[in-house]
Amino acid sequence: MSIPRHTGRNLTERILFAFVVLLAAFILLGSPLFEVREIEVKGNTLLPDKKIVELSGIASGTNIFKVNLKESASRIRTVPFIKDVRLTREFPSRIVISVEERKAVALIPVKDGFMQVDREGVCLQESGVTGSLPVVTGVLTHAPAPGQVIHDAKLGTALQVIDQLPGSLCSKLSEIHVNDQGQVVFYTLDGVECRMGTPVDLPEKVGILLQVLEQVSSRQIDYIDLSGVPVVKYAR
């Protein structure tokens, strides 16, 4: 029984193709042309490039095909400030690390100061009262650590409120308090108490609040109550 000629030819072609693939892989993995010479970091403002490169574990001179992008991304994500990261190869010798950092939107009181949190309730770092971040009070925490997510209904309410506030108002607030009934109270940097009630119809309430604060000197106001019919209580 004879073997068809085309069958033998196909087998030879497959063997030759496999040899070419192995030869190409050997050349690519061994060629100095594909050694990592440059690592670029994009999107970072809080962490320096050097720190992010160190976290990635990628060393110059490593063959670009041998770099495990998934493992490097996992290492970088261990830093609380990093929300997401993406690594790409740019041949022949460049790795690009694109990071998305978390942004602090509020402070919560902790034992020895304050902790920055982002809009998802992730703790970032301990801080003093600096910048334009309001302090959220009414939240019960037990020494949260950076990277920890705080699951607290009051904090969740406050963060939802902050997410809806225009920067022109948020920068005027020193404190946002949420009581046991879920009602929200703002305190401005000038000490004006702003009773917002439950966080419904918030854009309308904020519009009224901004008008009052712009038109009336804070020294003349005792409190502003927007929990029902708008009321401005003037100081005597």
C-alpha positions as a LaTeX table, in Angstrom:
\begin{tabular}{lrrr}
\hline
Residue & $x$ (\AA) & $y$ (\AA) & $z$ (\AA) \\
\hline
Met1 & 0.00 & 0.00 & 0.00 \\
Ser2 & 1.53 & 3.30 & $-1.08$ \\
Ile3 & 1.18 & 6.68 & 0.71 \\
Pro4 & $-0.35$ & 9.40 & $-1.49$ \\
Arg5 & 2.23 & 11.92 & $-2.59$ \\
His6 & 0.16 & 14.90 & $-1.42$ \\
Thr7 & 0.01 & 13.44 & 2.11 \\
Gly8 & 3.78 & 13.26 & 2.34 \\
Arg9 & 4.09 & 16.76 & 0.93 \\
Asn10 & 1.64 & 18.14 & 3.55 \\
Leu11 & 3.60 & 16.49 & 6.33 \\
Thr12 & 6.84 & 18.00 & 5.08 \\
Glu13 & 5.22 & 21.44 & 4.86 \\
Arg14 & 3.93 & 21.18 & 8.43 \\
Ile15 & 7.34 & 20.15 & 9.73 \\
Leu16 & 8.97 & 23.00 & 7.82 \\
Phe17 & 6.41 & 25.50 & 9.15 \\
Ala18 & 6.95 & 24.34 & 12.73 \\
Phe19 & 10.71 & 24.68 & 12.27 \\
Val20 & 10.34 & 28.24 & 10.94 \\
Val21 & 8.10 & 29.18 & 13.88 \\
Leu22 & 10.58 & 27.77 & 16.40 \\
Leu23 & 13.46 & 29.49 & 14.66 \\
Ala24 & 11.59 & 32.84 & 14.67 \\
Ala25 & 10.72 & 32.44 & 18.38 \\
Phe26 & 14.37 & 31.66 & 19.16 \\
Ile27 & 15.53 & 34.75 & 17.30 \\
Leu28 & 12.91 & 37.03 & 18.87 \\
Leu29 & 13.56 & 35.81 & 22.40 \\
Gly30 & 17.31 & 36.02 & 22.04 \\
Ser31 & 17.78 & 39.13 & 19.98 \\
Pro32 & 19.07 & 42.24 & 21.81 \\
Leu33 & 16.84 & 44.26 & 19.47 \\
Phe34 & 13.85 & 43.26 & 21.64 \\
Glu35 & 15.38 & 44.06 & 25.03 \\
Val36 & 13.42 & 46.66 & 27.04 \\
Arg37 & 15.25 & 49.99 & 26.81 \\
Glu38 & 12.51 & 52.45 & 27.72 \\
Ile39 & 9.59 & 52.34 & 30.19 \\
Glu40 & 7.17 & 55.26 & 29.91 \\
Val41 & 4.61 & 56.07 & 32.60 \\
Lys42 & 1.48 & 58.07 & 31.74 \\
Gly43 & $-1.41$ & 59.51 & 33.78 \\
Asn44 & 0.34 & 59.74 & 37.16 \\
Thr45 & 0.44 & 62.85 & 39.31 \\
Leu46 & 0.58 & 61.41 & 42.84 \\
Leu47 & 3.20 & 58.69 & 42.42 \\
Pro48 & 6.53 & 59.33 & 40.67 \\
Asp49 & 7.47 & 57.42 & 37.53 \\
Lys50 & 10.31 & 55.66 & 39.33 \\
Lys51 & 8.01 & 54.24 & 42.01 \\
Ile52 & 5.53 & 52.88 & 39.46 \\
Val53 & 8.32 & 51.28 & 37.42 \\
Glu54 & 9.69 & 49.66 & 40.59 \\
Leu55 & 6.24 & 48.30 & 41.42 \\
Ser56 & 5.89 & 46.83 & 37.93 \\
Gly57 & 8.99 & 44.69 & 38.42 \\
Ile58 & 10.06 & 45.32 & 34.83 \\
Ala59 & 13.82 & 45.70 & 34.43 \\
Ser60 & 15.70 & 47.24 & 31.54 \\
Gly61 & 17.37 & 44.60 & 29.42 \\
Thr62 & 14.54 & 42.08 & 29.84 \\
Asn63 & 13.28 & 40.62 & 26.57 \\
Ile64 & 10.05 & 42.45 & 25.75 \\
Phe65 & 8.27 & 39.18 & 24.96 \\
Lys66 & 9.13 & 37.76 & 28.38 \\
Val67 & 7.52 & 40.65 & 30.31 \\
Asn68 & 4.33 & 39.44 & 32.01 \\
Leu69 & 2.08 & 42.48 & 31.60 \\
Lys70 & $-0.73$ & 40.98 & 33.68 \\
Glu71 & 1.49 & 40.31 & 36.70 \\
Ser72 & 3.06 & 43.76 & 36.47 \\
Ala73 & $-0.37$ & 45.40 & 36.40 \\
Ser74 & $-1.43$ & 43.40 & 39.47 \\
Arg75 & 1.60 & 44.63 & 41.40 \\
Ile76 & 0.90 & 48.26 & 40.56 \\
Arg77 & $-2.77$ & 47.94 & 41.59 \\
Thr78 & $-1.70$ & 47.09 & 45.15 \\
Val79 & $-1.14$ & 50.84 & 45.72 \\
Pro80 & $-4.35$ & 52.47 & 47.01 \\
Phe81 & $-3.85$ & 55.53 & 44.81 \\
Ile82 & $-4.06$ & 53.42 & 41.65 \\
Lys83 & $-7.58$ & 52.78 & 40.41 \\
Asp84 & $-6.61$ & 51.04 & 37.18 \\
Val85 & $-3.54$ & 50.43 & 35.05 \\
Arg86 & $-2.84$ & 49.18 & 31.55 \\
Leu87 & 0.51 & 48.05 & 30.14 \\
Thr88 & 1.31 & 47.80 & 26.45 \\
Arg89 & 4.32 & 46.78 & 24.38 \\
Glu90 & 5.60 & 49.14 & 21.73 \\
Phe91 & 8.08 & 47.23 & 19.62 \\
Pro92 & 10.88 & 46.76 & 19.50 \\
Ser93 & 11.96 & 47.87 & 22.99 \\
Arg94 & 9.42 & 50.08 & 24.77 \\
Ile95 & 6.84 & 49.41 & 27.52 \\
Val96 & 4.10 & 51.97 & 28.24 \\
Ile97 & 2.38 & 52.00 & 31.66 \\
Ser98 & $-0.88$ & 53.98 & 31.63 \\
Val99 & $-2.34$ & 54.56 & 35.11 \\
Glu100 & $-5.61$ & 55.97 & 36.37 \\
Glu101 & $-5.20$ & 57.39 & 39.85 \\
Arg102 & $-7.88$ & 57.69 & 42.49 \\
Lys103 & $-8.84$ & 61.22 & 43.47 \\
Ala104 & $-9.58$ & 62.27 & 47.04 \\
Val105 & $-12.98$ & 63.95 & 47.37 \\
Ala106 & $-13.42$ & 64.09 & 51.16 \\
Leu107 & $-11.82$ & 63.55 & 54.55 \\
Ile108 & $-13.08$ & 61.39 & 57.42 \\
Pro109 & $-11.92$ & 61.79 & 61.02 \\
Val110 & $-9.57$ & 59.08 & 62.31 \\
Lys111 & $-7.72$ & 58.73 & 65.59 \\
Asp112 & $-4.78$ & 61.02 & 64.91 \\
Gly113 & $-6.14$ & 63.22 & 62.14 \\
Phe114 & $-8.02$ & 62.58 & 58.93 \\
Met115 & $-8.09$ & 60.01 & 56.15 \\
Gln116 & $-8.59$ & 60.91 & 52.50 \\
Val117 & $-11.26$ & 58.90 & 50.68 \\
Asp118 & $-12.24$ & 58.79 & 47.03 \\
Arg119 & $-15.74$ & 58.75 & 45.55 \\
Glu120 & $-15.97$ & 54.97 & 46.06 \\
Gly121 & $-15.07$ & 55.11 & 49.75 \\
Val122 & $-11.53$ & 53.81 & 49.25 \\
Cys123 & $-9.08$ & 55.10 & 51.87 \\
Leu124 & $-6.04$ & 56.74 & 50.29 \\
Gln125 & $-3.77$ & 58.27 & 52.93 \\
Glu126 & $-3.82$ & 60.09 & 56.24 \\
Ser127 & $-3.92$ & 63.84 & 55.92 \\
Gly128 & $-4.39$ & 67.10 & 57.69 \\
Val129 & $-7.22$ & 69.49 & 56.86 \\
Thr130 & $-5.77$ & 70.96 & 53.70 \\
Gly131 & $-7.01$ & 72.02 & 50.30 \\
Ser132 & $-10.69$ & 72.16 & 49.50 \\
Leu133 & $-11.77$ & 68.74 & 50.78 \\
Pro134 & $-14.78$ & 68.76 & 53.13 \\
Val135 & $-14.75$ & 66.64 & 56.30 \\
Val136 & $-17.53$ & 64.05 & 56.46 \\
Thr137 & $-18.81$ & 63.54 & 60.01 \\
Gly138 & $-21.27$ & 61.05 & 61.44 \\
Val139 & $-19.29$ & 58.13 & 60.01 \\
Leu140 & $-18.20$ & 55.33 & 62.35 \\
Thr141 & $-14.81$ & 53.89 & 61.45 \\
His142 & $-12.25$ & 51.74 & 63.24 \\
Ala143 & $-8.74$ & 52.87 & 62.26 \\
Pro144 & $-9.11$ & 52.34 & 58.50 \\
Ala145 & $-5.95$ & 51.58 & 56.55 \\
Pro146 & $-4.97$ & 52.86 & 53.10 \\
Gly147 & $-6.60$ & 50.70 & 50.46 \\
Gln148 & $-9.52$ & 49.72 & 52.68 \\
Val149 & $-13.04$ & 50.33 & 51.39 \\
Ile150 & $-15.34$ & 51.83 & 54.02 \\
His151 & $-18.82$ & 50.33 & 53.85 \\
Asp152 & $-20.87$ & 52.87 & 55.76 \\
Ala153 & $-24.32$ & 54.09 & 54.76 \\
Lys154 & $-23.71$ & 57.64 & 56.00 \\
Leu155 & $-20.43$ & 57.93 & 54.13 \\
Gly156 & $-22.15$ & 56.53 & 51.03 \\
Thr157 & $-24.81$ & 59.23 & 51.31 \\
Ala158 & $-22.20$ & 61.97 & 51.76 \\
Leu159 & $-20.17$ & 60.77 & 48.76 \\
Gln160 & $-23.27$ & 60.68 & 46.56 \\
Val161 & $-24.01$ & 64.24 & 47.64 \\
Ile162 & $-20.44$ & 65.41 & 46.95 \\
Asp163 & $-20.62$ & 63.82 & 43.52 \\
Gln164 & $-23.54$ & 66.12 & 42.67 \\
Leu165 & $-22.08$ & 69.34 & 44.06 \\
Pro166 & $-20.58$ & 71.97 & 41.76 \\
Gly167 & $-16.99$ & 72.92 & 42.52 \\
Ser168 & $-18.12$ & 76.45 & 43.36 \\
Leu169 & $-20.02$ & 75.11 & 46.39 \\
Cys170 & $-17.77$ & 72.22 & 47.39 \\
Ser171 & $-14.83$ & 74.59 & 47.80 \\
Lys172 & $-16.90$ & 76.66 & 50.29 \\
Leu173 & $-17.68$ & 73.70 & 52.59 \\
Ser174 & $-15.71$ & 72.71 & 55.65 \\
Glu175 & $-17.96$ & 69.86 & 56.79 \\
Ile176 & $-20.73$ & 67.58 & 55.58 \\
His177 & $-22.66$ & 65.86 & 58.35 \\
Val178 & $-25.11$ & 62.98 & 57.90 \\
Asn179 & $-27.33$ & 62.17 & 60.89 \\
Asp180 & $-29.04$ & 58.91 & 61.84 \\
Gln181 & $-32.11$ & 59.85 & 59.79 \\
Gly182 & $-30.03$ & 60.29 & 56.65 \\
Gln183 & $-30.42$ & 64.06 & 56.65 \\
Val184 & $-27.53$ & 66.12 & 55.38 \\
Val185 & $-26.14$ & 69.30 & 56.91 \\
Phe186 & $-23.46$ & 71.45 & 55.30 \\
Tyr187 & $-21.17$ & 73.79 & 57.21 \\
Thr188 & $-19.41$ & 76.47 & 55.20 \\
Leu189 & $-15.89$ & 77.72 & 55.81 \\
Asp190 & $-17.52$ & 80.81 & 57.35 \\
Gly191 & $-19.47$ & 78.67 & 59.83 \\
Val192 & $-22.91$ & 78.90 & 58.22 \\
Glu193 & $-25.12$ & 75.87 & 58.94 \\
Cys194 & $-27.03$ & 74.70 & 55.84 \\
Arg195 & $-29.74$ & 72.14 & 56.56 \\
Met196 & $-30.31$ & 70.25 & 53.31 \\
Gly197 & $-32.66$ & 67.55 & 54.62 \\
Thr198 & $-32.64$ & 64.22 & 52.80 \\
Pro199 & $-30.59$ & 64.26 & 49.58 \\
Val200 & $-33.54$ & 64.57 & 47.18 \\
Asp201 & $-34.00$ & 67.42 & 44.67 \\
Leu202 & $-30.42$ & 68.30 & 45.46 \\
Pro203 & $-29.67$ & 70.39 & 42.33 \\
Glu204 & $-32.60$ & 72.69 & 43.13 \\
Lys205 & $-31.55$ & 73.02 & 46.77 \\
Val206 & $-27.96$ & 73.72 & 45.80 \\
Gly207 & $-29.09$ & 76.42 & 43.37 \\
Ile208 & $-31.04$ & 78.18 & 46.12 \\
Leu209 & $-28.17$ & 77.81 & 48.58 \\
Leu210 & $-25.65$ & 79.36 & 46.18 \\
Gln211 & $-27.97$ & 82.31 & 45.54 \\
Val212 & $-28.37$ & 82.97 & 49.27 \\
Leu213 & $-24.64$ & 82.67 & 49.96 \\
Glu214 & $-23.84$ & 85.05 & 47.12 \\
Gln215 & $-26.43$ & 87.66 & 48.04 \\
Val216 & $-26.18$ & 87.70 & 51.82 \\
Ser217 & $-23.06$ & 88.13 & 53.95 \\
Ser218 & $-22.30$ & 85.00 & 55.96 \\
Arg219 & $-22.04$ & 87.16 & 59.10 \\
Gln220 & $-25.75$ & 87.91 & 58.83 \\
Ile221 & $-26.86$ & 84.27 & 58.62 \\
Asp222 & $-27.50$ & 81.97 & 61.56 \\
Tyr223 & $-28.61$ & 79.03 & 59.42 \\
Ile224 & $-30.23$ & 78.16 & 56.10 \\
Asp225 & $-32.91$ & 75.47 & 56.16 \\
Leu226 & $-33.72$ & 73.80 & 52.82 \\
Ser227 & $-35.19$ & 70.62 & 54.28 \\
Gly228 & $-38.70$ & 71.89 & 53.46 \\
Val229 & $-39.89$ & 75.35 & 52.59 \\
Pro230 & $-36.66$ & 77.39 & 52.26 \\
Val231 & $-35.92$ & 79.40 & 55.42 \\
Val232 & $-33.05$ & 81.78 & 56.12 \\
Lys233 & $-32.54$ & 82.50 & 59.81 \\
Tyr234 & $-30.64$ & 85.75 & 60.24 \\
Ala235 & $-28.28$ & 86.30 & 63.14 \\
Arg236 & $-29.27$ & 88.91 & 65.70 \\
\hline
\end{tabular}
